[in-house]
């Protein structure tokens, strides 16, 4: 009489390895916070450079002569409103409403694009007036600091457009929610940096 080979001990033995790569909860957000901290060091260095070089005009124009505060007020309002509308998008995401989420994201992206357009217009005007980054240490540090922020905003707009396409195709699944949370942190971080730029560079420069 034959018996089928069966080893219940080995059949029920525990496995001591993972067959799939685990994704730790909130691991992406933690990594993104670390990235934002590194970005803080970059902007802190640029602010420090401007603090040292911001009064070295080399017989060139001073901030009072080149800054247009009314236009800068409009520019600031555009960026801050984009942050508010992004917050509305996050509220709609929490309600799992894809259409309104995409609508508010589109408004936030349009406002940020307006901000970048006005910043490019400001740079073009300064360069045409002979106040380019090679004119003085003040203008070199100014163009570097403000341009780096503008580059970050541009990257954010591209990221936003890409994420909107993914949400339109795949909906508000767990992956897109995690990505949108990271973009939200990035978006509001840039707003905080701009408040510092507007206050320290523009307002202090004009009042100095």
N, CA and C atoms as an extended XYZ file, in Angstrom:
624
Properties=species:S:1:pos:R:3:atomname:S:1:resname:S:1:resid:I:1 pbc="F F F"
N         0.844       -1.185        0.000 N   UNK     1
C         0.000        0.000        0.000 CA  UNK     1
C         0.890        1.250        0.000 C   UNK     1
N         0.686        2.082       -1.019 N   UNK     2
C         1.523        3.288       -1.145 CA  UNK     2
C         0.800        4.486       -0.546 C   UNK     2
N         1.588        5.372       -0.067 N   UNK     3
C         1.028        6.605        0.522 CA  UNK     3
C         1.636        7.787       -0.195 C   UNK     3
N         0.836        8.805       -0.389 N   UNK     4
C         1.336       10.018       -1.056 CA  UNK     4
C         2.294       10.745       -0.143 C   UNK     4
N         3.382       11.216       -0.769 N   UNK     5
C         4.380       11.939        0.021 CA  UNK     5
C         3.792       13.269        0.472 C   UNK     5
N         3.694       13.454        1.754 N   UNK     6
C         3.118       14.691        2.298 CA  UNK     6
C         3.810       15.008        3.612 C   UNK     6
N         4.361       16.213        3.691 N   UNK     7
C         5.069       16.625        4.897 CA  UNK     7
C         4.357       17.841        5.477 C   UNK     7
N         3.413       17.632        6.408 N   UNK     8
C         2.650       18.762        6.937 CA  UNK     8
C         3.531       19.761        7.673 C   UNK     8
N         4.656       19.322        8.189 N   UNK     9
C         5.520       20.242        8.926 CA  UNK     9
C         6.114       21.292        7.981 C   UNK     9
N         6.658       20.793        6.833 N   UNK    10
C         7.260       21.701        5.867 CA  UNK    10
C         6.206       22.502        5.098 C   UNK    10
N         5.014       21.925        4.918 N   UNK    11
C         3.968       22.616        4.181 CA  UNK    11
C         3.519       23.873        4.915 C   UNK    11
N         3.492       23.798        6.252 N   UNK    12
C         3.020       24.938        7.049 CA  UNK    12
C         4.171       25.765        7.615 C   UNK    12
N         5.397       25.544        7.121 N   UNK    13
C         6.544       26.269        7.670 CA  UNK    13
C         6.443       27.754        7.325 C   UNK    13
N         6.807       28.629        8.250 N   UNK    14
C         6.723       30.069        7.977 CA  UNK    14
C         7.789       30.504        6.966 C   UNK    14
N         7.472       31.570        6.240 N   UNK    15
C         8.412       32.128        5.288 CA  UNK    15
C         9.121       33.312        5.935 C   UNK    15
N        10.427       33.360        5.757 N   UNK    16
C        11.218       34.403        6.393 CA  UNK    16
C        11.728       35.441        5.386 C   UNK    16
N        11.060       35.563        4.263 N   UNK    17
C        11.437       36.549        3.265 CA  UNK    17
C        10.170       37.075        2.605 C   UNK    17
N        10.261       38.268        2.002 N   UNK    18
C         9.127       38.902        1.341 CA  UNK    18
C         9.178       38.598       -0.149 C   UNK    18
N         8.055       38.218       -0.688 N   UNK    19
C         7.988       37.961       -2.125 CA  UNK    19
C         7.745       39.239       -2.914 C   UNK    19
N         7.330       40.327       -2.240 N   UNK    20
C         7.111       41.610       -2.894 CA  UNK    20
C         7.846       42.697       -2.125 C   UNK    20
N         8.230       43.744       -2.837 N   UNK    21
C         8.927       44.856       -2.193 CA  UNK    21
C         7.934       45.641       -1.332 C   UNK    21
N         8.159       45.737       -0.032 N   UNK    22
C         7.211       46.468        0.822 CA  UNK    22
C         7.351       47.969        0.644 C   UNK    22
N         6.245       48.687        0.797 N   UNK    23
C         6.258       50.141        0.748 CA  UNK    23
C         5.834       50.650        2.114 C   UNK    23
N         6.769       51.198        2.890 N   UNK    24
C         6.427       51.630        4.242 CA  UNK    24
C         5.394       52.744        4.212 C   UNK    24
N         4.493       52.728        5.172 N   UNK    25
C         3.464       53.749        5.250 CA  UNK    25
C         4.101       55.121        5.494 C   UNK    25
N         3.693       56.098        4.691 N   UNK    26
C         4.201       57.469        4.776 CA  UNK    26
C         5.699       57.574        4.452 C   UNK    26
N         6.266       56.532        3.859 N   UNK    27
C         7.682       56.585        3.513 CA  UNK    27
C         7.981       57.652        2.472 C   UNK    27
N         7.090       57.813        1.496 N   UNK    28
C         7.296       58.817        0.455 CA  UNK    28
C         7.259       60.221        1.045 C   UNK    28
N         6.295       60.482        1.929 N   UNK    29
C         6.199       61.802        2.540 CA  UNK    29
C         7.431       62.116        3.385 C   UNK    29
N         7.932       61.107        4.094 N   UNK    30
C         9.136       61.329        4.892 CA  UNK    30
C        10.314       61.694        3.993 C   UNK    30
N        10.480       60.953        2.902 N   UNK    31
C        11.552       61.267        1.965 CA  UNK    31
C        11.389       62.651        1.353 C   UNK    31
N        10.141       63.054        1.097 N   UNK    32
C         9.926       64.366        0.496 CA  UNK    32
C        10.204       65.480        1.498 C   UNK    32
N         9.890       65.244        2.763 N   UNK    33
C        10.241       66.229        3.788 CA  UNK    33
C        11.760       66.416        3.863 C   UNK    33
N        12.490       65.320        3.723 N   UNK    34
C        13.953       65.415        3.726 CA  UNK    34
C        14.425       66.249        2.532 C   UNK    34
N        13.799       66.040        1.369 N   UNK    35
C        14.149       66.851        0.199 CA  UNK    35
C        13.874       68.334        0.458 C   UNK    35
N        12.710       68.641        1.057 N   UNK    36
C        12.379       70.038        1.323 CA  UNK    36
C        13.385       70.673        2.281 C   UNK    36
N        13.861       69.899        3.239 N   UNK    37
C        14.872       70.431        4.151 CA  UNK    37
C        16.163       70.760        3.401 C   UNK    37
N        16.527       69.915        2.432 N   UNK    38
C        17.721       70.210        1.632 CA  UNK    38
C        17.501       71.456        0.778 C   UNK    38
N        16.278       71.639        0.277 N   UNK    39
C        15.961       72.846       -0.480 CA  UNK    39
C        16.032       74.085        0.406 C   UNK    39
N        15.668       73.927        1.670 N   UNK    40
C        15.789       75.050        2.608 CA  UNK    40
C        17.238       75.517        2.708 C   UNK    40
N        18.174       74.575        2.721 N   UNK    41
C        19.590       74.947        2.790 CA  UNK    41
C        20.011       75.712        1.537 C   UNK    41
N        19.491       75.295        0.376 N   UNK    42
C        19.827       76.002       -0.865 CA  UNK    42
C        19.357       77.454       -0.792 C   UNK    42
N        18.090       77.649       -0.418 N   UNK    43
C        17.567       79.004       -0.366 CA  UNK    43
C        18.201       79.806        0.767 C   UNK    43
N        18.524       79.145        1.868 N   UNK    44
C        19.203       79.863        2.951 CA  UNK    44
C        20.556       80.388        2.480 C   UNK    44
N        21.261       79.596        1.690 N   UNK    45
C        22.547       80.044        1.146 CA  UNK    45
C        22.365       81.228        0.203 C   UNK    45
N        21.312       81.179       -0.617 N   UNK    46
C        21.067       82.277       -1.550 CA  UNK    46
C        20.646       83.549       -0.816 C   UNK    46
N        19.838       83.401        0.227 N   UNK    47
C        19.472       84.562        1.039 CA  UNK    47
C        20.711       85.154        1.708 C   UNK    47
N        21.599       84.292        2.197 N   UNK    48
C        22.817       84.773        2.842 CA  UNK    48
C        23.692       85.525        1.852 C   UNK    48
N        23.816       85.003        0.621 N   UNK    49
C        24.599       85.700       -0.410 CA  UNK    49
C        24.001       87.070       -0.713 C   UNK    49
N        22.673       87.123       -0.794 N   UNK    50
C        22.039       88.419       -1.079 CA  UNK    50
C        22.237       89.383        0.085 C   UNK    50
N        22.199       88.868        1.311 N   UNK    51
C        22.410       89.733        2.471 CA  UNK    51
C        23.792       90.380        2.432 C   UNK    51
N        24.780       89.651        1.921 N   UNK    52
C        26.141       90.181        1.852 CA  UNK    52
C        26.323       91.094        0.640 C   UNK    52
N        25.753       90.711       -0.494 N   UNK    53
C        26.012       91.418       -1.753 CA  UNK    53
C        24.922       92.408       -2.137 C   UNK    53
N        23.818       92.416       -1.415 N   UNK    54
C        22.663       93.215       -1.832 CA  UNK    54
C        22.859       94.711       -1.803 C   UNK    54
N        23.919       95.198       -1.172 N   UNK    55
C        24.173       96.644       -1.142 CA  UNK    55
C        25.375       97.048       -1.993 C   UNK    55
N        25.900       96.117       -2.753 N   UNK    56
C        27.068       96.412       -3.582 CA  UNK    56
C        26.596       96.674       -5.016 C   UNK    56
N        26.373       97.947       -5.308 N   UNK    57
C        25.756       98.336       -6.574 CA  UNK    57
C        26.762       98.599       -7.681 C   UNK    57
N        28.040       98.762       -7.349 N   UNK    58
C        29.096       99.018       -8.344 CA  UNK    58
C        28.728      100.185       -9.256 C   UNK    58
N        28.251      101.270       -8.638 N   UNK    59
C        27.821      102.468       -9.373 CA  UNK    59
C        26.663      102.183      -10.330 C   UNK    59
N        25.987      101.072      -10.114 N   UNK    60
C        24.837      100.724      -10.936 CA  UNK    60
C        23.542      101.078      -10.236 C   UNK    60
N        22.418      100.638      -10.769 N   UNK    61
C        21.117      100.979      -10.172 CA  UNK    61
C        20.907      100.291       -8.827 C   UNK    61
N        20.168      100.955       -7.969 N   UNK    62
C        19.826      100.418       -6.648 CA  UNK    62
C        18.443       99.774       -6.718 C   UNK    62
N        18.048       99.033       -5.684 N   UNK    63
C        16.713       98.424       -5.696 CA  UNK    63
C        15.589       99.442       -5.884 C   UNK    63
N        15.722      100.593       -5.268 N   UNK    64
C        14.695      101.621       -5.407 CA  UNK    64
C        14.489      102.030       -6.867 C   UNK    64
N        15.535      101.936       -7.670 N   UNK    65
C        15.477      102.374       -9.065 CA  UNK    65
C        14.972      101.293      -10.021 C   UNK    65
N        15.060      100.036       -9.629 N   UNK    66
C        14.727       98.968      -10.581 CA  UNK    66
C        13.479       98.168      -10.197 C   UNK    66
N        13.061       98.214       -8.933 N   UNK    67
C        11.929       97.399       -8.516 CA  UNK    67
C        10.614       98.131       -8.740 C   UNK    67
N         9.639       97.407       -9.276 N   UNK    68
C         8.297       97.935       -9.518 CA  UNK    68
C         7.348       97.274       -8.517 C   UNK    68
N         7.115       97.942       -7.378 N   UNK    69
C         6.340       97.326       -6.300 CA  UNK    69
C         4.882       97.038       -6.671 C   UNK    69
N         4.179       97.910       -7.409 N   UNK    70
C         2.797       97.556       -7.785 CA  UNK    70
C         2.707       96.248       -8.582 C   UNK    70
N         3.621       96.077       -9.555 N   UNK    71
C         3.613       94.832      -10.311 CA  UNK    71
C         3.975       93.643       -9.422 C   UNK    71
N         4.901       93.867       -8.495 N   UNK    72
C         5.298       92.795       -7.583 CA  UNK    72
C         4.154       92.413       -6.649 C   UNK    72
N         3.323       93.391       -6.283 N   UNK    73
C         2.161       93.086       -5.453 CA  UNK    73
C         1.192       92.176       -6.207 C   UNK    73
N         0.988       92.465       -7.487 N   UNK    74
C         0.134       91.596       -8.312 CA  UNK    74
C         0.748       90.204       -8.430 C   UNK    74
N         2.049       90.149       -8.654 N   UNK    75
C         2.741       88.870       -8.769 CA  UNK    75
C         2.594       88.046       -7.490 C   UNK    75
N         2.768       88.716       -6.353 N   UNK    76
C         2.640       88.028       -5.071 CA  UNK    76
C         1.224       87.523       -4.862 C   UNK    76
N         0.240       88.345       -5.217 N   UNK    77
C        -1.155       87.925       -5.069 CA  UNK    77
C        -1.453       86.685       -5.915 C   UNK    77
N        -0.895       86.620       -7.124 N   UNK    78
C        -1.120       85.457       -7.981 CA  UNK    78
C        -0.594       84.184       -7.324 C   UNK    78
N         0.602       84.247       -6.766 N   UNK    79
C         1.184       83.051       -6.167 CA  UNK    79
C         0.439       82.643       -4.901 C   UNK    79
N         0.070       83.608       -4.079 N   UNK    80
C        -0.657       83.275       -2.852 CA  UNK    80
C        -2.046       82.715       -3.160 C   UNK    80
N        -2.703       83.277       -4.182 N   UNK    81
C        -4.008       82.739       -4.569 CA  UNK    81
C        -3.877       81.328       -5.129 C   UNK    81
N        -2.780       81.053       -5.820 N   UNK    82
C        -2.578       79.687       -6.315 CA  UNK    82
C        -2.451       78.707       -5.153 C   UNK    82
N        -1.856       79.157       -4.053 N   UNK    83
C        -1.748       78.302       -2.879 CA  UNK    83
C        -3.125       78.042       -2.260 C   UNK    83
N        -3.970       79.090       -2.232 N   UNK    84
C        -5.325       78.933       -1.693 CA  UNK    84
C        -6.131       77.954       -2.549 C   UNK    84
N        -6.072       78.121       -3.872 N   UNK    85
C        -6.836       77.230       -4.748 CA  UNK    85
C        -6.304       75.803       -4.695 C   UNK    85
N        -5.004       75.655       -4.458 N   UNK    86
C        -4.460       74.305       -4.296 CA  UNK    86
C        -5.038       73.671       -3.028 C   UNK    86
N        -5.218       74.488       -1.988 N   UNK    87
C        -5.857       73.971       -0.779 CA  UNK    87
C        -7.277       73.505       -1.043 C   UNK    87
N        -8.023       74.244       -1.878 N   UNK    88
C        -9.368       73.807       -2.247 CA  UNK    88
C        -9.320       72.466       -2.984 C   UNK    88
N        -8.316       72.299       -3.836 N   UNK    89
C        -8.171       71.028       -4.554 CA  UNK    89
C        -7.940       69.877       -3.579 C   UNK    89
N        -7.148       70.111       -2.535 N   UNK    90
C        -6.889       69.063       -1.552 CA  UNK    90
C        -8.158       68.718       -0.770 C   UNK    90
N        -8.995       69.710       -0.506 N   UNK    91
C       -10.265       69.442        0.165 CA  UNK    91
C       -11.174       68.589       -0.711 C   UNK    91
N       -11.181       68.885       -2.003 N   UNK    92
C       -11.988       68.074       -2.923 CA  UNK    92
C       -11.430       66.664       -3.041 C   UNK    92
N       -10.115       66.532       -3.001 N   UNK    93
C        -9.515       65.200       -3.035 CA  UNK    93
C        -9.945       64.387       -1.828 C   UNK    93
N       -10.023       65.037       -0.663 N   UNK    94
C       -10.451       64.334        0.545 CA  UNK    94
C       -11.884       63.823        0.425 C   UNK    94
N       -12.696       64.502       -0.402 N   UNK    95
C       -14.077       64.056       -0.646 CA  UNK    95
C       -14.163       63.074       -1.812 C   UNK    95
N       -13.012       62.735       -2.396 N   UNK    96
C       -12.933       61.793       -3.515 CA  UNK    96
C       -13.727       62.292       -4.732 C   UNK    96
N       -13.627       63.581       -5.008 N   UNK    97
C       -14.315       64.190       -6.145 CA  UNK    97
C       -13.267       64.587       -7.183 C   UNK    97
N       -13.157       63.762       -8.217 N   UNK    98
C       -12.098       63.953       -9.192 CA  UNK    98
C       -12.290       65.221      -10.011 C   UNK    98
N       -13.495       65.481      -10.503 N   UNK    99
C       -13.738       66.642      -11.351 CA  UNK    99
C       -13.393       67.963      -10.671 C   UNK    99
N       -13.978       68.250       -9.507 N   UNK   100
C       -13.617       69.502       -8.822 CA  UNK   100
C       -12.147       69.578       -8.438 C   UNK   100
N       -11.542       68.428       -8.106 N   UNK   101
C       -10.108       68.442       -7.794 CA  UNK   101
C        -9.305       68.910       -8.994 C   UNK   101
N        -9.608       68.361      -10.164 N   UNK   102
C        -8.885       68.773      -11.376 CA  UNK   102
C        -9.149       70.239      -11.706 C   UNK   102
N       -10.382       70.702      -11.474 N   UNK   103
C       -10.710       72.091      -11.779 CA  UNK   103
C        -9.892       73.055      -10.914 C   UNK   103
N        -9.824       72.778       -9.620 N   UNK   104
C        -9.056       73.658       -8.732 CA  UNK   104
C        -7.558       73.569       -9.023 C   UNK   104
N        -7.086       72.387       -9.394 N   UNK   105
C        -5.672       72.264       -9.760 CA  UNK   105
C        -5.364       73.086      -11.013 C   UNK   105
N        -6.299       73.095      -11.956 N   UNK   106
C        -6.092       73.881      -13.174 CA  UNK   106
C        -6.032       75.367      -12.851 C   UNK   106
N        -6.884       75.825      -11.930 N   UNK   107
C        -6.854       77.235      -11.530 CA  UNK   107
C        -5.526       77.563      -10.855 C   UNK   107
N        -5.072       76.666       -9.961 N   UNK   108
C        -3.789       76.881       -9.279 CA  UNK   108
C        -2.639       76.947      -10.280 C   UNK   108
N        -2.654       76.060      -11.266 N   UNK   109
C        -1.604       76.062      -12.275 CA  UNK   109
C        -1.626       77.323      -13.125 C   UNK   109
N        -2.835       77.807      -13.474 N   UNK   110
C        -2.941       79.021      -14.283 CA  UNK   110
C        -2.421       80.234      -13.514 C   UNK   110
N        -2.740       80.321      -12.228 N   UNK   111
C        -2.254       81.439      -11.420 CA  UNK   111
C        -0.729       81.399      -11.289 C   UNK   111
N        -0.187       80.193      -11.088 N   UNK   112
C         1.272       80.068      -10.989 CA  UNK   112
C         1.936       80.406      -12.315 C   UNK   112
N         1.300       80.030      -13.430 N   UNK   113
C         1.856       80.376      -14.742 CA  UNK   113
C         1.862       81.889      -14.945 C   UNK   113
N         0.831       82.571      -14.446 N   UNK   114
C         0.814       84.020      -14.502 CA  UNK   114
C         1.938       84.632      -13.685 C   UNK   114
N         2.222       84.033      -12.537 N   UNK   115
C         3.333       84.488      -11.713 CA  UNK   115
C         4.659       84.374      -12.459 C   UNK   115
N         4.888       83.238      -13.088 N   UNK   116
C         6.142       83.025      -13.822 CA  UNK   116
C         6.236       83.988      -15.004 C   UNK   116
N         5.110       84.222      -15.685 N   UNK   117
C         5.120       85.130      -16.828 CA  UNK   117
C         5.509       86.548      -16.396 C   UNK   117
N         4.968       87.023      -15.274 N   UNK   118
C         5.317       88.360      -14.792 CA  UNK   118
C         6.777       88.425      -14.347 C   UNK   118
N         7.273       87.328      -13.793 N   UNK   119
C         8.671       87.310      -13.374 CA  UNK   119
C         9.605       87.364      -14.592 C   UNK   119
N         9.266       86.630      -15.635 N   UNK   120
C        10.064       86.690      -16.869 CA  UNK   120
C        10.006       88.096      -17.461 C   UNK   120
N         8.832       88.714      -17.410 N   UNK   121
C         8.695       90.095      -17.903 CA  UNK   121
C         9.581       91.043      -17.105 C   UNK   121
N         9.631       90.856      -15.783 N   UNK   122
C        10.490       91.699      -14.954 CA  UNK   122
C        11.957       91.522      -15.332 C   UNK   122
N        12.391       90.286      -15.476 N   UNK   123
C        13.781       90.023      -15.846 CA  UNK   123
C        14.116       90.634      -17.206 C   UNK   123
N        13.225       90.466      -18.175 N   UNK   124
C        13.471       91.001      -19.513 CA  UNK   124
C        13.576       92.525      -19.475 C   UNK   124
N        12.722       93.164      -18.674 N   UNK   125
C        12.757       94.615      -18.557 CA  UNK   125
C        14.065       95.088      -17.935 C   UNK   125
N        14.517       94.388      -16.890 N   UNK   126
C        15.765       94.783      -16.236 CA  UNK   126
C        16.963       94.626      -17.177 C   UNK   126
N        17.009       93.520      -17.887 N   UNK   127
C        18.131       93.284      -18.804 CA  UNK   127
C        18.124       94.311      -19.932 C   UNK   127
N        16.916       94.633      -20.451 N   UNK   128
C        16.826       95.628      -21.527 CA  UNK   128
C        17.252       97.009      -21.047 C   UNK   128
N        17.066       97.270      -19.745 N   UNK   129
C        17.448       98.575      -19.193 CA  UNK   129
C        18.908       98.619      -18.763 C   UNK   129
N        19.649       97.556      -19.043 N   UNK   130
C        21.055       97.520      -18.685 CA  UNK   130
C        21.320       97.108      -17.254 C   UNK   130
N        20.307       96.517      -16.606 N   UNK   131
C        20.450       96.065      -15.216 CA  UNK   131
C        20.424       94.542      -15.166 C   UNK   131
N        21.288       93.932      -15.977 N   UNK   132
C        21.361       92.479      -16.008 CA  UNK   132
C        22.190       91.928      -14.863 C   UNK   132
N        22.287       90.617      -14.774 N   UNK   133
C        23.022       90.004      -13.653 CA  UNK   133
C        24.513       90.280      -13.662 C   UNK   133
N        25.056       90.743      -14.792 N   UNK   134
C        26.482       91.040      -14.859 CA  UNK   134
C        26.795       92.505      -14.520 C   UNK   134
N        25.782       93.277      -14.143 N   UNK   135
C        25.979       94.702      -13.895 CA  UNK   135
C        26.602       94.980      -12.534 C   UNK   135
N        26.218       94.223      -11.515 N   UNK   136
C        26.735       94.453      -10.157 CA  UNK   136
C        26.533       93.203       -9.320 C   UNK   136
N        27.183       93.175       -8.164 N   UNK   137
C        27.004       92.041       -7.253 CA  UNK   137
C        25.573       91.974       -6.745 C   UNK   137
N        24.968       93.134       -6.517 N   UNK   138
C        23.560       93.179       -6.102 CA  UNK   138
C        22.665       92.493       -7.117 C   UNK   138
N        22.813       92.832       -8.384 N   UNK   139
C        21.956       92.243       -9.408 CA  UNK   139
C        22.278       90.776       -9.645 C   UNK   139
N        23.540       90.388       -9.500 N   UNK   140
C        23.889       88.971       -9.643 CA  UNK   140
C        23.194       88.134       -8.574 C   UNK   140
N        23.263       88.584       -7.325 N   UNK   141
C        22.622       87.837       -6.241 CA  UNK   141
C        21.109       87.884       -6.359 C   UNK   141
N        20.575       89.009       -6.844 N   UNK   142
C        19.125       89.132       -7.034 CA  UNK   142
C        18.621       88.164       -8.093 C   UNK   142
N        19.259       88.162       -9.258 N   UNK   143
C        18.820       87.265      -10.332 CA  UNK   143
C        18.959       85.804       -9.912 C   UNK   143
N        19.999       85.472       -9.164 N   UNK   144
C        20.198       84.081       -8.750 CA  UNK   144
C        19.119       83.631       -7.782 C   UNK   144
N        18.829       84.444       -6.781 N   UNK   145
C        17.821       84.077       -5.786 CA  UNK   145
C        16.424       84.009       -6.386 C   UNK   145
N        16.012       85.085       -7.049 N   UNK   146
C        14.657       85.126       -7.608 CA  UNK   146
C        14.515       84.132       -8.762 C   UNK   146
N        15.563       83.989       -9.567 N   UNK   147
C        15.503       83.030      -10.669 CA  UNK   147
C        15.415       81.595      -10.197 C   UNK   147
N        16.116       81.271       -9.108 N   UNK   148
C        16.033       79.909       -8.571 CA  UNK   148
C        14.623       79.614       -8.077 C   UNK   148
N        14.009       80.591       -7.423 N   UNK   149
C        12.618       80.392       -6.990 CA  UNK   149
C        11.690       80.225       -8.194 C   UNK   149
N        11.883       81.078       -9.208 N   UNK   150
C        11.047       80.955      -10.398 CA  UNK   150
C        11.217       79.620      -11.105 C   UNK   150
N        12.439       79.092      -11.102 N   UNK   151
C        12.679       77.780      -11.696 CA  UNK   151
C        11.933       76.695      -10.919 C   UNK   151
N        11.921       76.814       -9.599 N   UNK   152
C        11.169       75.856       -8.784 CA  UNK   152
C         9.670       75.910       -9.102 C   UNK   152
N         9.148       77.122       -9.263 N   UNK   153
C         7.724       77.255       -9.585 CA  UNK   153
C         7.425       76.635      -10.950 C   UNK   153
N         8.327       76.839      -11.912 N   UNK   154
C         8.140       76.250      -13.237 CA  UNK   154
C         8.123       74.730      -13.169 C   UNK   154
N         9.049       74.160      -12.401 N   UNK   155
C         9.063       72.701      -12.219 CA  UNK   155
C         7.763       72.243      -11.565 C   UNK   155
N         7.269       73.027      -10.601 N   UNK   156
C         6.009       72.679       -9.957 CA  UNK   156
C         4.843       72.670      -10.926 C   UNK   156
N         4.826       73.620      -11.870 N   UNK   157
C         3.745       73.659      -12.864 CA  UNK   157
C         3.798       72.431      -13.767 C   UNK   157
N         5.006       72.051      -14.200 N   UNK   158
C         5.147       70.849      -15.030 CA  UNK   158
C         4.709       69.617      -14.258 C   UNK   158
N         5.108       69.520      -12.999 N   UNK   159
C         4.694       68.407      -12.145 CA  UNK   159
C         3.177       68.393      -11.997 C   UNK   159
N         2.581       69.573      -11.811 N   UNK   160
C         1.129       69.661      -11.661 CA  UNK   160
C         0.417       69.175      -12.910 C   UNK   160
N         0.878       69.603      -14.086 N   UNK   161
C         0.241       69.174      -15.332 CA  UNK   161
C         0.353       67.663      -15.516 C   UNK   161
N         1.518       67.097      -15.176 N   UNK   162
C         1.698       65.652      -15.286 CA  UNK   162
C         0.768       64.906      -14.343 C   UNK   162
N         0.651       65.408      -13.128 N   UNK   163
C        -0.200       64.743      -12.142 CA  UNK   163
C        -1.672       64.873      -12.507 C   UNK   163
N        -2.061       65.996      -13.089 N   UNK   164
C        -3.449       66.145      -13.541 CA  UNK   164
C        -3.789       65.110      -14.610 C   UNK   164
N        -2.852       64.861      -15.519 N   UNK   165
C        -3.083       63.837      -16.548 CA  UNK   165
C        -3.222       62.453      -15.922 C   UNK   165
N        -2.421       62.160      -14.911 N   UNK   166
C        -2.505       60.866      -14.235 CA  UNK   166
C        -3.815       60.721      -13.476 C   UNK   166
N        -4.271       61.803      -12.840 N   UNK   167
C        -5.541       61.749      -12.120 CA  UNK   167
C        -6.696       61.580      -13.098 C   UNK   167
N        -6.643       62.282      -14.228 N   UNK   168
C        -7.702       62.151      -15.236 CA  UNK   168
C        -7.781       60.731      -15.777 C   UNK   168
N        -6.636       60.058      -15.858 N   UNK   169
C        -6.616       58.706      -16.415 CA  UNK   169
C        -6.915       57.638      -15.358 C   UNK   169
N        -6.322       57.760      -14.179 N   UNK   170
C        -6.416       56.699      -13.173 CA  UNK   170
C        -7.287       57.044      -11.974 C   UNK   170
N        -7.755       58.288      -11.902 N   UNK   171
C        -8.589       58.674      -10.775 CA  UNK   171
C        -7.763       58.982       -9.534 C   UNK   171
N        -8.462       59.196       -8.423 N   UNK   172
C        -7.807       59.532       -7.158 CA  UNK   172
C        -7.471       58.262       -6.381 C   UNK   172
N        -6.596       57.446       -6.962 N   UNK   173
C        -6.188       56.237       -6.263 CA  UNK   173
C        -5.124       56.579       -5.216 C   UNK   173
N        -4.678       55.570       -4.505 N   UNK   174
C        -3.747       55.800       -3.404 CA  UNK   174
C        -2.442       56.429       -3.884 C   UNK   174
N        -1.957       55.973       -5.042 N   UNK   175
C        -0.704       56.503       -5.563 CA  UNK   175
C        -0.821       57.978       -5.911 C   UNK   175
N        -1.897       58.360       -6.603 N   UNK   176
C        -2.066       59.758       -6.979 CA  UNK   176
C        -2.329       60.650       -5.770 C   UNK   176
N        -3.005       60.108       -4.769 N   UNK   177
C        -3.202       60.896       -3.538 CA  UNK   177
C        -1.865       61.178       -2.857 C   UNK   177
N        -0.998       60.176       -2.821 N   UNK   178
C         0.317       60.366       -2.209 CA  UNK   178
C         1.128       61.392       -3.003 C   UNK   178
N         1.073       61.314       -4.312 N   UNK   179
C         1.797       62.277       -5.142 CA  UNK   179
C         1.239       63.684       -4.969 C   UNK   179
N        -0.087       63.789       -4.864 N   UNK   180
C        -0.697       65.104       -4.706 CA  UNK   180
C        -0.343       65.711       -3.349 C   UNK   180
N        -0.241       64.878       -2.339 N   UNK   181
C         0.186       65.369       -1.026 CA  UNK   181
C         1.610       65.926       -1.084 C   UNK   181
N         2.492       65.233       -1.795 N   UNK   182
C         3.870       65.717       -1.939 CA  UNK   182
C         3.906       67.038       -2.706 C   UNK   182
N         3.130       67.121       -3.790 N   UNK   183
C         3.096       68.362       -4.562 CA  UNK   183
C         2.534       69.507       -3.726 C   UNK   183
N         1.563       69.212       -2.883 N   UNK   184
C         0.992       70.240       -2.016 CA  UNK   184
C         2.051       70.804       -1.072 C   UNK   184
N         2.857       69.938       -0.495 N   UNK   185
C         3.950       70.409        0.369 CA  UNK   185
C         4.910       71.312       -0.410 C   UNK   185
N         5.264       70.883       -1.618 N   UNK   186
C         6.177       71.652       -2.462 CA  UNK   186
C         5.587       73.013       -2.811 C   UNK   186
N         4.305       73.038       -3.140 N   UNK   187
C         3.628       74.260       -3.563 CA  UNK   187
C         3.607       75.289       -2.430 C   UNK   187
N         3.202       74.842       -1.246 N   UNK   188
C         3.126       75.775       -0.117 CA  UNK   188
C         4.524       76.188        0.351 C   UNK   188
N         5.495       75.313        0.213 N   UNK   189
C         6.876       75.655        0.541 CA  UNK   189
C         7.362       76.815       -0.320 C   UNK   189
N         7.052       76.778       -1.614 N   UNK   190
C         7.474       77.854       -2.507 CA  UNK   190
C         6.777       79.167       -2.168 C   UNK   190
N         5.542       79.086       -1.695 N   UNK   191
C         4.864       80.300       -1.244 CA  UNK   191
C         5.578       80.921       -0.055 C   UNK   191
N         5.982       80.095        0.889 N   UNK   192
C         6.703       80.609        2.056 CA  UNK   192
C         8.026       81.249        1.643 C   UNK   192
N         8.732       80.609        0.711 N   UNK   193
C         9.988       81.181        0.234 CA  UNK   193
C         9.740       82.529       -0.426 C   UNK   193
N         8.661       82.627       -1.208 N   UNK   194
C         8.391       83.892       -1.897 CA  UNK   194
C         8.040       85.005       -0.910 C   UNK   194
N         7.351       84.689        0.166 N   UNK   195
C         7.077       85.706        1.183 CA  UNK   195
C         8.394       86.269        1.715 C   UNK   195
N         9.376       85.380        1.930 N   UNK   196
C        10.690       85.839        2.356 CA  UNK   196
C        11.375       86.688        1.297 C   UNK   196
N        11.273       86.269        0.030 N   UNK   197
C        11.890       87.038       -1.067 CA  UNK   197
C        11.246       88.416       -1.173 C   UNK   197
N         9.932       88.452       -1.163 N   UNK   198
C         9.222       89.727       -1.311 CA  UNK   198
C         9.553       90.681       -0.162 C   UNK   198
N         9.619       90.144        1.055 N   UNK   199
C         9.869       90.986        2.220 CA  UNK   199
C        11.327       91.432        2.287 C   UNK   199
N        12.239       90.462        2.168 N   UNK   200
C        13.653       90.744        2.395 CA  UNK   200
C        14.331       91.410        1.203 C   UNK   200
N        13.958       90.978        0.003 N   UNK   201
C        14.626       91.503       -1.192 CA  UNK   201
C        13.946       92.773       -1.683 C   UNK   201
N        12.643       92.693       -1.911 N   UNK   202
C        11.954       93.825       -2.549 CA  UNK   202
C        11.629       94.944       -1.553 C   UNK   202
N        10.890       94.630       -0.489 N   UNK   203
C        10.478       95.682        0.432 CA  UNK   203
C        11.661       96.332        1.136 C   UNK   203
N        12.552       95.507        1.695 N   UNK   204
C        13.720       96.066        2.373 CA  UNK   204
C        14.608       96.817        1.390 C   UNK   204
N        14.714       96.302        0.153 N   UNK   205
C        15.539       96.974       -0.843 CA  UNK   205
C        15.016       98.357       -1.197 C   UNK   205
N        13.705       98.491       -1.321 N   UNK   206
C        13.126       99.779       -1.669 CA  UNK   206
C        13.199      100.756       -0.487 C   UNK   206
N        13.011      100.247        0.717 N   UNK   207
C        12.999      101.115        1.899 CA  UNK   207
C        14.398      101.433        2.415 C   UNK   207
N        15.406      100.699        1.929 N   UNK   208
C        16.768      100.884        2.437 CA  UNK   208
C        17.323      102.259        2.079 C   UNK   208
